Amino acid sequence: MWKDPIVQEVRKAGEELAKKSNYSLQGLFQSLRNNEKKSKAKVQARVKENPRKAG
């Protein structure tokens, strides 16, 4: 079976991130938040729409 090298790379990166956070979902998200704070890139938060006003 053929293996996509991009998929393999993404899976490897995901495994490394999980390992660094000791396979803790909370630890993973905290690490991602810390990286966002250190980054100079602008992070855009998603705004929830009011379902009553949508339409």
Secondary structure, 3 states (H helix, E strand, C coil): CCCCHHHHHHHHHHHHHHHHCCCCHHHHHHHHHHHHHHCCCCCCCCCCCCCCCCC
